[in-house]
Amino acid sequence: YEIPGATVINYWSPAPPVTVKAAKDVPWIAVVTPLDSKAPKGVLGIVLLQSYAPNGTKATVSWDGAKAFIDQRTRQRVGTGGNAVVDLPGKYATRLLWAVSDTSVKLPAQGK
């Protein structure tokens, strides 16, 4: 969280802008991007999902103001209309998603 001005939101925070619904236990943490960050315009922040399901599960993620999510690993758009249904396959799966308010946002290649 070394980004000046970033806001960290935990799943137990009161009235978070992020909602995660899952059949199994899927805690999450989100980081809201500050307006003056180096992130591309239209990026609201990131959400990290951590499944503790022994055989995998699915989660539905929503973020106030988001129009889509982008998967950190694949750089593919996930979901539309502010909701994303994501697979958390296998035991103890992890997913990192970027919430975007503009569906034309392109994230730089990893490591750039």
C-alpha distances in whole Angstrom, upper triangle without the diagonal:
4,5,8,9,7,8,8,11,13,16,18,17,20,21,18,18,18,21,21,25,26,29,27,24,21,18,15,11,10,8,10,10,11,15,15,12,14,14,18,19,19,16,15,12,11,13,13,16,18,21,23,27,29,30,28,28,27,24,24,21,22,19,21,22,21,24,23,20,20,19,17,19,22,21,24,24,24,26,27,28,24,25,24,26,24,26,24,27,28,27,23,22,18,18,15,16,15,17,19,21,24,25,26,22,22,19,19,21,18,18,18
4,6,9,8,10,11,14,16,20,22,20,23,24,21,21,21,24,25,28,29,33,31,28,25,22,19,15,14,11,12,11,12,15,14,11,13,14,17,19,20,17,17,14,14,16,16,20,21,25,27,30,32,34,31,31,30,28,28,25,25,22,23,24,23,26,25,22,22,21,18,21,24,23,26,26,26,28,30,30,27,28,27,29,27,29,27,30,31,30,26,25,21,20,17,18,17,19,21,23,25,26,27,23,23,19,19,21,18,17,17
4,6,6,9,10,14,17,20,22,20,22,23,20,19,19,23,24,28,29,33,31,29,25,22,19,15,13,10,10,8,8,11,10,8,10,11,14,16,17,14,14,12,13,15,16,20,22,26,28,31,34,35,32,31,30,27,27,23,23,20,21,21,21,24,23,21,20,20,18,21,23,22,24,24,25,27,27,28,25,26,26,28,27,29,27,30,32,31,28,26,22,21,17,17,16,17,18,20,22,24,24,20,20,17,18,19,18,17,17
4,6,9,11,15,18,21,23,20,22,23,20,20,21,24,26,30,32,35,34,31,28,25,21,17,15,12,11,9,8,10,9,8,11,13,16,17,18,16,15,14,15,18,19,23,25,29,31,34,37,38,35,34,33,30,29,26,25,22,22,22,22,25,25,23,23,24,21,24,27,25,27,27,28,29,29,29,26,28,28,31,30,32,31,34,35,34,31,29,25,24,21,20,18,19,20,21,23,26,26,22,23,20,20,23,21,20,20
4,6,10,13,16,20,21,18,20,20,17,17,18,22,24,28,30,34,33,30,27,24,20,16,14,10,9,8,5,8,8,8,12,13,16,16,17,15,13,12,14,17,19,22,25,28,30,33,36,38,35,33,32,28,27,24,22,19,19,19,20,23,23,22,22,23,22,25,27,25,27,26,27,28,28,27,24,26,26,29,29,31,30,33,35,34,31,29,25,24,20,20,17,17,18,19,21,24,25,21,23,20,21,24,23,22,22
4,7,10,13,16,18,15,18,17,15,14,15,19,20,24,26,30,29,26,23,20,16,13,10,6,6,5,5,9,10,9,12,12,15,15,15,12,11,9,11,13,15,18,21,24,27,30,33,34,31,29,28,25,24,20,19,16,17,17,17,21,20,19,19,20,18,22,24,22,24,23,23,24,25,24,21,23,23,26,25,27,26,30,31,31,27,25,22,20,17,16,14,14,16,17,20,22,23,20,21,18,20,22,20,20,20
4,6,10,13,14,12,14,14,11,11,13,16,18,22,24,27,26,24,21,17,14,11,8,6,5,7,8,11,13,12,15,14,17,17,16,14,11,9,11,12,14,17,19,23,25,28,31,32,29,28,26,23,22,18,17,14,15,16,16,20,20,18,20,20,19,23,25,23,25,24,23,24,24,23,20,21,22,24,24,26,25,29,30,29,26,24,21,19,17,16,15,14,16,17,20,23,24,21,22,20,22,24,23,23,23
4,7,10,12,10,12,13,10,11,11,14,16,19,21,25,23,20,17,14,11,7,6,5,6,9,11,14,16,15,17,16,19,19,18,15,12,10,10,10,11,14,16,19,21,24,27,29,26,25,24,20,20,17,16,14,15,17,17,21,20,18,19,19,18,21,24,23,24,23,22,23,24,24,20,20,21,22,22,24,22,26,27,26,22,21,18,17,15,15,14,14,17,18,22,23,25,22,23,21,23,24,22,23,23
4,7,8,6,9,10,7,9,8,11,13,16,18,22,21,18,15,12,9,6,5,6,8,11,13,16,19,17,20,18,20,21,19,16,13,10,10,9,11,12,15,18,20,22,26,27,24,23,21,18,17,14,14,12,13,16,16,19,19,17,19,19,19,22,24,23,24,23,21,21,22,22,18,18,19,20,20,22,21,24,26,25,21,20,17,16,14,14,14,14,17,18,22,23,25,23,24,22,24,26,24,25,26
4,5,5,9,10,8,10,9,11,11,14,16,19,18,14,12,8,7,5,6,9,11,15,17,20,22,21,23,21,23,24,22,19,16,13,12,10,10,11,12,15,16,19,23,24,22,20,19,16,16,14,14,13,15,18,18,21,20,18,20,20,19,22,24,24,25,24,22,22,23,23,19,19,19,20,19,21,19,22,24,22,19,18,16,15,14,15,16,16,19,21,24,25,28,25,26,24,26,27,25,26,28
4,6,8,10,7,10,8,8,8,11,13,16,14,11,9,6,6,6,8,11,13,17,19,22,25,23,25,23,25,25,23,20,17,15,13,10,10,10,11,13,15,17,20,22,20,18,17,14,14,12,13,12,14,18,18,21,20,18,20,19,20,22,24,24,25,23,21,21,22,22,18,17,17,17,17,19,17,21,22,21,17,17,15,15,15,15,16,16,19,21,24,25,28,26,27,25,28,28,27,28,29
4,6,9,8,12,11,11,11,13,15,17,16,13,12,9,9,9,11,14,16,19,21,24,27,26,28,26,28,28,26,23,20,18,17,14,14,14,14,16,16,19,22,24,22,20,20,17,17,15,16,15,17,20,20,24,23,22,24,23,23,26,28,28,28,27,24,24,25,24,21,20,20,21,21,22,20,24,25,23,20,20,18,19,18,19,20,19,22,24,27,28,31,29,30,29,31,32,30,31,33
4,6,6,10,10,11,13,15,18,20,19,16,15,12,11,10,11,12,13,17,19,21,24,23,26,24,26,26,24,21,18,16,16,14,15,15,17,19,20,22,26,27,25,23,22,19,18,16,15,14,15,18,19,22,23,21,23,24,24,27,29,28,28,27,25,24,25,24,20,20,21,22,22,24,23,26,28,26,23,22,20,20,19,19,19,18,21,22,26,27,30,28,29,28,30,32,30,31,32
4,6,9,11,11,14,16,19,21,21,18,17,15,14,13,13,15,15,19,20,22,25,25,28,26,28,27,25,22,19,18,18,16,18,18,20,21,23,25,28,30,27,25,24,20,19,17,16,14,14,18,19,23,23,23,25,26,26,29,31,30,30,28,26,25,25,24,20,20,22,23,24,26,25,29,30,29,26,25,23,23,22,21,21,20,22,22,26,28,31,29,31,30,32,34,33,34,35
4,7,9,9,13,15,18,21,21,19,18,15,14,14,13,15,14,18,19,21,24,24,27,25,26,25,22,20,17,16,17,16,18,18,20,22,23,25,29,30,27,25,23,19,17,15,13,12,11,14,16,20,21,20,23,24,25,28,30,29,28,26,24,23,22,20,17,17,19,21,22,25,25,28,30,29,26,26,23,22,21,20,20,17,20,20,23,25,28,27,29,28,31,33,32,33,34
4,5,7,10,13,16,20,20,18,15,13,11,10,9,11,11,14,16,18,21,21,23,21,23,22,19,17,13,13,13,12,14,15,17,19,21,23,27,28,25,22,20,17,15,12,11,9,9,12,14,17,18,17,20,21,21,25,26,25,25,23,21,20,20,18,15,15,17,19,20,22,22,26,28,27,24,23,20,19,17,16,16,14,16,17,21,22,25,23,25,24,27,29,28,30,30
4,7,10,13,17,20,21,19,16,15,12,11,9,11,9,13,15,16,20,19,22,19,20,19,16,14,10,11,12,11,14,15,18,20,23,24,28,28,25,22,20,16,14,11,8,5,5,9,10,13,14,14,17,19,20,23,24,23,22,20,18,17,17,15,11,12,14,17,18,21,21,25,28,27,24,23,20,18,16,14,14,11,13,13,17,19,22,20,22,22,25,27,26,28,28
4,7,10,13,17,17,16,13,12,9,9,8,10,10,13,16,18,21,20,22,19,20,19,16,14,11,10,10,8,11,11,14,16,19,21,24,25,21,19,16,12,10,7,6,4,7,10,10,13,13,12,15,16,17,20,21,20,20,18,15,15,15,14,10,10,12,14,15,17,18,21,24,24,21,19,17,15,13,12,12,10,12,13,17,18,21,19,21,21,24,25,24,26,27
4,7,10,14,14,13,11,11,9,11,10,13,14,17,20,22,25,24,25,22,23,22,19,17,14,14,13,10,12,11,14,15,17,18,22,22,19,16,14,10,8,6,5,6,9,12,12,14,14,13,16,17,19,21,22,21,21,18,15,14,15,14,11,9,11,12,13,16,16,20,22,22,20,18,16,15,14,13,14,12,15,16,19,20,23,22,24,23,26,27,26,29,30
4,7,10,11,10,8,8,8,10,11,14,16,19,22,24,27,25,26,23,24,24,21,19,16,15,13,10,11,9,11,11,14,15,18,19,15,12,10,6,6,5,7,9,12,15,14,16,14,13,16,15,17,20,21,20,20,18,14,13,15,15,12,10,10,10,10,13,13,16,19,19,16,15,14,12,13,12,14,13,16,18,21,20,24,22,24,23,26,27,25,28,29
4,7,9,9,8,10,11,14,15,18,19,23,26,28,31,29,30,27,27,27,24,22,20,19,17,13,14,11,12,12,14,14,17,17,14,11,9,6,5,7,9,12,15,18,16,18,16,15,18,18,20,22,22,23,21,19,16,14,16,16,14,11,10,9,11,12,12,16,18,18,16,15,15,14,16,15,17,16,19,21,23,23,26,25,26,26,29,29,28,31,32
4,5,7,6,9,11,15,16,20,22,25,28,30,33,31,32,28,29,30,26,24,22,21,18,15,14,11,11,9,11,10,14,13,11,7,6,4,6,9,12,15,18,21,19,20,18,17,19,18,20,21,22,23,21,20,16,15,18,18,16,13,12,9,10,10,10,13,15,15,14,13,13,13,16,16,18,18,21,23,25,25,28,27,28,27,30,30,28,31,33
4,7,8,12,14,18,20,24,25,28,32,34,37,35,35,32,33,33,30,28,26,24,22,18,17,13,13,10,11,9,12,12,10,7,7,7,10,12,15,19,22,24,23,23,22,20,22,21,23,23,24,25,24,23,19,18,21,21,20,16,15,12,12,11,11,13,14,14,14,14,15,16,19,19,22,22,25,27,29,28,31,30,31,30,33,32,31,34,36
4,6,10,13,16,19,23,25,28,31,34,36,34,35,32,33,34,31,28,26,24,21,17,16,12,11,8,7,6,9,10,8,6,8,8,11,14,17,20,23,26,24,25,23,21,22,21,22,23,24,25,24,24,20,20,23,24,21,18,16,14,13,12,10,12,12,12,11,12,13,15,18,19,22,22,26,28,30,29,32,31,31,30,32,32,30,32,35
4,6,10,13,16,20,23,26,29,32,34,32,33,30,32,32,30,27,25,22,19,16,14,10,9,6,6,7,10,12,10,9,10,10,12,14,17,19,22,25,23,25,23,21,22,20,22,22,24,25,25,24,21,21,24,24,22,19,17,15,14,13,11,13,14,12,10,11,12,14,16,18,21,21,25,27,30,29,32,30,31,29,31,31,29,31,33
4,6,10,13,17,19,22,26,28,31,28,29,26,28,29,26,23,21,19,16,12,10,6,5,5,6,8,12,13,10,9,9,8,10,11,14,16,19,22,20,22,20,17,19,17,18,19,21,22,22,21,18,18,21,22,19,16,14,13,12,11,9,12,13,12,9,9,9,11,13,14,17,18,21,24,26,26,29,27,27,25,28,27,25,28,30
4,7,10,14,17,20,23,26,28,26,27,25,27,27,25,22,20,17,14,10,9,6,6,7,8,11,14,16,14,12,13,10,12,12,14,15,18,21,20,22,20,18,19,17,18,19,22,22,23,22,19,20,22,22,19,17,16,15,14,14,12,15,16,14,11,11,10,11,12,14,17,17,21,23,26,26,29,26,27,25,27,27,25,27,29
4,7,10,13,16,19,22,24,22,23,21,23,24,22,18,16,13,10,7,5,5,6,9,11,14,17,18,16,14,13,11,12,10,12,12,16,18,17,19,18,15,16,15,15,17,20,20,20,19,17,18,20,20,17,15,14,15,13,14,13,16,17,16,13,12,10,10,10,11,13,14,17,20,23,23,26,23,24,22,24,24,22,24,26
4,7,10,13,16,19,21,19,21,18,21,21,20,16,14,11,8,6,5,7,9,12,14,17,20,22,19,18,17,14,14,12,13,12,15,17,16,19,18,15,16,15,15,17,20,20,21,20,18,19,21,21,17,17,16,17,16,17,15,19,20,19,15,14,12,11,10,11,12,13,16,19,22,22,25,22,23,20,22,23,21,22,24
4,6,10,13,16,18,16,17,15,17,18,16,13,10,7,6,4,6,9,12,15,18,20,23,24,21,20,18,15,15,11,12,10,12,14,13,16,15,13,14,14,14,17,19,18,19,18,17,18,19,19,15,15,15,17,16,18,17,21,22,22,18,17,13,12,9,9,10,10,13,15,18,19,22,19,20,18,20,21,19,21,22
4,6,9,12,14,12,14,12,15,16,14,11,9,5,5,7,9,12,15,18,21,24,27,27,24,23,21,18,18,14,14,12,13,15,14,17,16,14,15,15,14,17,20,18,20,19,18,19,20,20,17,17,17,20,19,21,20,23,25,25,21,19,16,14,11,11,10,10,13,15,18,19,21,18,19,16,18,20,18,19,20
4,6,9,12,10,13,11,13,13,12,9,6,4,7,9,12,15,18,21,24,26,30,30,27,25,23,20,19,15,14,10,11,12,12,15,15,14,15,16,15,19,21,19,20,19,19,19,19,19,15,17,18,20,20,23,22,26,28,28,24,22,19,17,13,12,10,9,11,12,15,18,19,16,18,16,18,20,20,21,20
4,6,8,7,9,7,10,10,10,7,6,5,8,11,14,17,20,24,27,29,32,32,29,28,26,22,21,17,16,13,13,13,13,16,16,14,15,16,15,19,20,18,20,19,19,20,20,20,17,19,19,22,22,25,24,28,30,30,27,24,21,18,14,13,10,10,10,12,14,17,18,14,16,14,16,18,18,18,18
4,6,5,9,9,11,11,11,10,8,8,12,15,17,21,24,27,30,32,35,36,33,31,29,26,25,21,19,16,15,15,15,18,19,18,18,20,19,22,24,21,23,22,23,23,23,22,20,22,23,26,26,28,28,31,34,33,30,28,24,22,18,17,14,13,13,14,16,19,19,16,18,16,18,21,20,21,19
4,6,9,9,10,9,10,9,9,10,14,17,20,23,27,30,33,35,38,39,35,34,31,28,26,22,20,17,16,14,15,18,19,18,19,21,20,24,25,22,24,22,23,24,23,22,20,22,24,27,27,30,30,34,36,36,33,31,27,24,20,18,15,14,13,13,15,18,18,15,17,16,18,21,21,22,20
4,7,8,10,10,12,11,12,13,16,19,22,25,28,32,35,37,40,40,37,36,33,30,29,25,23,20,19,18,18,21,21,20,20,23,21,24,26,23,25,24,25,26,26,25,23,26,26,30,29,32,32,35,38,38,34,32,28,26,22,20,17,17,16,16,17,20,19,16,18,17,17,21,21,21,19
4,5,8,9,11,10,11,10,13,17,19,23,25,29,32,34,37,38,34,33,31,28,27,23,22,19,19,18,18,20,20,18,18,20,18,21,22,20,22,21,23,24,24,24,22,24,24,27,27,29,29,32,34,34,31,29,25,22,19,17,14,15,14,15,16,19,18,15,15,14,14,17,17,17,15
4,6,8,11,10,12,12,14,17,19,23,26,29,32,35,37,37,34,33,31,29,28,24,23,20,21,20,19,20,20,18,17,18,16,19,21,18,20,20,22,24,24,25,23,25,25,28,27,29,29,32,34,34,31,28,25,22,18,17,14,15,14,16,16,18,17,13,13,11,11,14,14,14,12
4,6,8,7,9,9,11,14,17,20,23,27,30,32,34,34,31,30,28,25,24,21,20,17,18,17,15,17,16,14,13,15,13,16,17,14,17,17,19,20,20,21,19,21,21,24,23,26,26,28,31,31,29,26,22,19,15,14,10,11,11,13,13,15,14,10,10,8,9,12,13,13,12
4,6,6,9,10,12,16,19,22,25,28,32,33,36,35,32,31,28,26,24,21,20,17,18,16,14,15,14,14,12,15,14,17,17,14,16,15,17,19,19,20,18,20,20,23,23,26,26,29,32,33,30,27,24,20,17,14,11,11,9,11,10,12,11,7,8,7,8,12,14,15,12
4,6,9,11,14,17,20,23,27,30,33,35,37,37,33,32,29,26,24,21,19,16,16,14,13,13,14,14,14,17,16,20,20,16,17,16,18,19,18,18,17,20,20,24,24,27,28,31,34,35,32,29,26,22,19,16,12,11,9,9,8,11,10,7,9,10,12,16,17,19,16
4,6,9,12,15,18,21,25,27,31,32,35,35,31,29,26,23,21,18,16,13,13,10,9,10,10,11,12,15,15,19,19,15,16,14,16,16,15,15,13,16,17,21,21,25,26,29,32,33,30,27,24,20,17,14,10,9,5,5,5,8,9,6,10,10,13,17,18,20,18
4,6,8,12,15,18,21,24,28,29,32,32,28,26,24,21,19,16,14,11,12,10,9,10,10,9,10,13,12,16,17,13,14,13,14,15,15,15,13,15,15,19,19,22,23,26,29,30,27,24,20,17,14,11,7,6,4,6,8,10,11,7,10,9,12,15,16,18,16
4,7,10,14,16,20,23,26,28,31,31,27,25,23,19,17,14,12,9,9,8,7,10,10,10,11,14,14,18,19,16,16,14,15,15,15,14,11,14,15,18,19,22,22,26,29,29,26,23,20,17,14,11,7,5,5,7,9,12,13,11,13,12,15,18,18,20,19
4,7,10,13,17,20,23,25,28,28,25,23,21,18,17,13,12,9,11,11,10,12,12,10,11,12,12,15,17,15,16,15,15,16,16,16,13,14,15,18,17,20,20,23,26,26,23,20,17,14,11,9,6,5,7,10,12,14,15,12,14,12,15,17,16,18,18
4,7,10,13,16,20,22,25,25,21,20,18,15,15,11,12,10,13,13,11,14,12,9,9,10,9,13,15,13,14,13,13,15,16,17,13,14,13,15,14,17,17,20,22,22,19,17,13,10,7,6,4,6,9,12,14,15,17,14,14,12,15,16,15,17,17
4,6,10,13,16,18,21,22,18,17,15,12,12,9,10,9,12,14,12,14,12,10,10,10,10,13,15,14,15,14,13,14,16,17,13,13,12,13,12,14,14,17,20,19,16,14,11,8,6,5,6,7,11,14,17,17,19,17,17,15,18,18,17,19,20
4,7,10,13,15,18,19,16,15,14,12,13,11,13,13,16,18,15,18,15,12,12,10,10,12,15,15,16,16,14,16,18,19,16,15,13,14,12,13,12,15,17,16,13,11,7,6,5,7,9,11,15,18,20,20,22,19,19,17,19,19,17,18,20
4,7,10,12,15,15,12,11,11,9,10,9,12,13,17,19,17,19,16,13,13,11,12,13,15,16,17,16,14,15,18,19,16,14,12,12,10,10,8,12,14,13,10,8,6,5,6,8,11,13,17,20,22,21,24,21,21,19,21,21,19,21,23
4,7,9,12,13,11,11,11,10,13,12,16,17,20,23,20,22,20,16,17,14,14,15,17,19,19,19,17,18,21,23,20,18,15,14,12,11,8,11,12,10,7,6,5,7,9,12,15,17,20,23,25,25,27,25,25,22,24,23,21,23,25
4,5,8,10,7,7,9,9,12,13,17,19,22,25,22,24,21,18,19,16,17,17,19,21,21,21,18,19,22,24,21,18,16,14,11,10,7,9,9,8,5,5,6,9,12,14,18,19,23,26,28,27,29,27,27,25,27,26,24,26,28
4,6,9,8,9,12,12,15,16,20,22,25,28,26,27,25,22,22,20,20,20,22,24,24,24,21,23,26,27,24,22,19,17,15,13,9,11,10,7,5,7,9,12,15,18,21,23,26,29,31,30,33,31,31,28,30,29,27,28,31
4,6,5,6,10,11,15,17,20,23,26,29,27,28,25,22,23,20,21,21,22,25,24,24,21,22,25,27,25,21,19,16,14,12,9,9,8,6,6,8,11,13,17,19,23,24,27,30,32,31,33,32,31,30,31,30,28,30,33
4,6,9,12,15,18,20,24,26,30,32,30,31,28,25,25,22,23,22,24,26,26,26,24,25,28,30,28,25,22,19,16,13,10,9,7,5,6,9,13,16,19,22,25,27,30,33,35,33,36,34,34,32,33,32,29,31,34
4,7,11,14,17,20,23,26,30,32,29,30,27,24,24,21,22,21,22,25,24,25,22,23,26,28,27,23,20,17,15,11,9,7,5,5,8,9,13,15,19,21,25,26,30,32,34,32,34,33,32,31,33,31,29,31,34
4,7,10,14,16,20,23,26,28,25,26,23,20,20,18,19,18,19,22,21,21,18,19,23,25,23,20,17,13,11,8,5,4,4,6,7,7,10,12,16,17,21,23,26,29,30,28,31,29,29,27,29,28,26,29,31
4,7,10,13,17,20,23,25,23,23,21,18,19,17,19,18,19,21,20,20,16,17,20,22,20,17,14,10,9,6,5,6,8,9,10,9,11,12,15,16,20,21,24,26,28,26,29,28,28,27,29,28,26,29,31
4,7,10,13,17,20,22,19,20,17,15,16,15,17,17,18,19,17,17,13,13,16,18,16,13,10,7,6,5,6,8,11,12,12,10,11,11,14,14,17,18,21,23,25,23,26,25,25,24,27,26,25,28,30
4,6,10,13,17,19,16,17,15,13,15,14,16,17,18,18,17,16,12,12,14,16,14,10,8,6,5,7,7,11,13,14,13,11,11,10,12,12,15,15,18,20,22,21,24,23,24,23,26,26,24,27,29
4,7,10,13,16,13,14,12,11,14,14,17,18,18,18,16,14,11,9,12,12,10,7,5,4,6,9,11,14,17,18,17,15,14,12,13,12,14,13,16,17,19,18,22,21,22,22,25,26,25,28,29
4,7,10,12,10,12,10,9,12,12,15,17,17,17,16,13,10,9,11,11,8,6,5,6,8,11,12,16,19,19,18,15,14,11,11,9,11,10,13,14,17,16,19,19,20,19,23,23,23,26,27
4,7,9,7,9,9,9,12,14,16,19,19,18,17,14,11,9,10,9,6,5,7,9,11,15,16,19,23,23,21,19,17,14,13,11,11,9,11,12,15,15,18,17,19,19,23,24,24,27,27
4,6,5,9,9,9,13,14,16,19,20,18,17,15,13,12,11,10,6,7,9,12,14,17,18,22,25,25,23,21,18,15,14,11,10,7,9,10,13,14,17,16,18,18,22,23,23,26,26
4,6,9,11,12,15,18,19,23,23,21,20,17,16,14,13,10,7,10,12,16,18,21,22,26,29,29,27,24,22,19,17,14,13,9,10,9,13,15,18,17,20,20,23,26,26,28,28
4,7,9,11,14,17,19,23,23,20,19,16,15,14,12,9,7,10,13,17,19,22,24,27,30,31,29,26,23,20,18,15,13,9,8,6,10,12,15,14,17,18,22,24,25,27,26
4,6,7,11,14,16,19,19,16,15,12,12,10,9,7,5,8,10,14,15,19,21,24,27,28,26,23,21,17,15,12,10,6,5,5,8,9,12,12,15,15,19,21,22,25,24
4,7,10,14,16,19,18,16,14,10,10,8,6,5,4,8,10,13,15,19,21,24,28,29,27,24,22,18,16,13,11,8,6,5,6,6,10,11,14,15,19,21,22,25,24
4,7,10,13,16,15,12,10,7,6,6,5,6,5,7,7,11,12,16,18,21,25,26,24,21,19,15,13,10,8,6,6,7,8,6,10,10,12,13,17,18,19,22,22
4,7,9,12,12,10,8,6,5,6,7,9,8,8,7,10,10,14,15,18,22,23,21,18,15,11,10,6,5,5,6,9,10,8,11,10,11,11,15,16,16,20,20
4,6,9,8,6,5,4,6,8,10,13,11,11,9,12,11,14,15,18,21,23,21,17,14,11,9,5,5,7,8,11,11,9,11,9,9,8,12,12,13,16,16
4,6,6,5,6,6,7,10,13,16,14,13,10,12,10,11,12,15,18,19,18,14,11,8,6,5,6,9,11,15,15,13,14,12,11,10,12,12,12,15,16
4,6,5,8,10,10,14,16,19,17,16,14,15,13,14,14,16,18,20,18,14,11,8,6,6,7,10,12,16,16,15,16,13,11,9,10,10,8,11,13
4,6,8,11,12,15,18,21,19,18,15,16,13,13,13,15,17,18,17,13,11,8,8,9,10,14,16,19,19,18,18,16,13,11,12,10,8,11,14
4,5,9,10,14,16,20,19,18,15,15,13,13,14,15,18,20,19,15,13,11,10,10,11,14,15,19,18,16,16,14,12,11,12,10,10,13,15
4,7,9,13,15,18,17,17,14,16,14,15,16,18,21,23,21,18,15,12,10,9,9,12,12,16,15,13,12,11,8,7,9,8,9,13,13
4,6,10,12,15,15,14,12,13,12,14,16,17,21,23,22,18,16,13,12,10,10,12,12,15,14,11,12,11,9,10,12,12,13,16,17
4,7,8,12,11,11,9,11,11,14,16,18,22,24,23,19,17,13,12,9,9,10,10,12,11,8,10,10,10,10,14,14,15,19,19
4,7,10,10,8,6,8,8,11,13,16,19,21,20,17,15,11,11,8,9,10,11,13,13,10,13,13,13,13,17,17,17,21,22
4,7,7,6,4,6,8,12,15,17,21,23,22,19,17,14,14,11,11,10,11,12,13,10,14,14,15,16,20,20,21,24,25
4,5,6,7,10,12,15,18,21,25,27,26,22,21,17,16,13,13,11,10,11,11,9,12,13,15,17,20,22,23,26,26
4,6,8,11,14,18,21,24,27,29,27,24,23,19,18,15,14,11,11,10,11,10,13,15,17,19,23,24,25,29,28
4,7,10,13,17,19,22,26,27,25,22,20,17,16,12,11,8,9,8,10,10,14,14,17,18,21,23,24,27,27
4,7,10,13,16,19,22,24,22,19,18,15,15,12,12,10,11,12,14,13,16,16,18,19,22,24,24,27,27
4,6,10,12,15,19,21,19,16,15,12,12,9,11,10,12,13,15,13,16,16,17,18,21,22,22,25,26
4,7,10,13,16,18,17,14,14,12,13,11,14,13,15,17,18,17,20,19,20,20,23,23,23,26,28
4,6,9,13,15,14,11,11,8,10,10,13,13,16,18,20,18,20,20,20,19,22,21,21,24,25
4,6,9,12,12,9,10,9,12,12,15,17,19,22,23,21,23,22,22,21,24,23,21,25,27
4,7,8,8,5,7,7,11,12,16,18,21,24,25,23,25,24,24,22,24,23,21,24,26
4,7,8,6,9,10,14,15,19,21,24,27,28,26,28,27,26,24,26,24,22,25,28
4,6,6,10,12,16,18,22,24,27,30,31,29,31,30,29,27,28,26,24,27,30
4,6,9,13,16,19,23,25,28,31,33,31,33,31,30,28,30,28,25,27,30
4,7,10,14,17,20,22,26,29,31,29,31,29,29,26,28,26,23,25,28
4,7,10,13,17,19,23,26,27,26,28,26,25,23,24,23,20,22,25
4,7,10,14,16,20,23,25,23,25,23,22,20,21,20,17,19,22
4,6,10,13,16,19,21,20,21,19,18,16,18,17,15,18,20
4,7,10,13,17,18,17,19,16,16,13,15,15,13,15,17
4,6,9,13,14,14,16,13,13,11,14,15,14,16,17
4,6,10,11,11,13,10,11,9,12,14,13,16,16
4,7,9,10,12,10,12,11,15,17,17,19,19
4,5,7,9,7,10,10,14,16,17,20,19
4,7,9,8,12,13,17,19,21,23,22
4,5,6,10,12,15,18,20,22,21
4,6,8,11,15,17,19,22,21
4,6,10,13,15,18,21,19
4,6,10,13,15,17,16
4,6,9,12,14,13
4,6,8,11,10
4,6,8,6
4,6,6
4,6
4
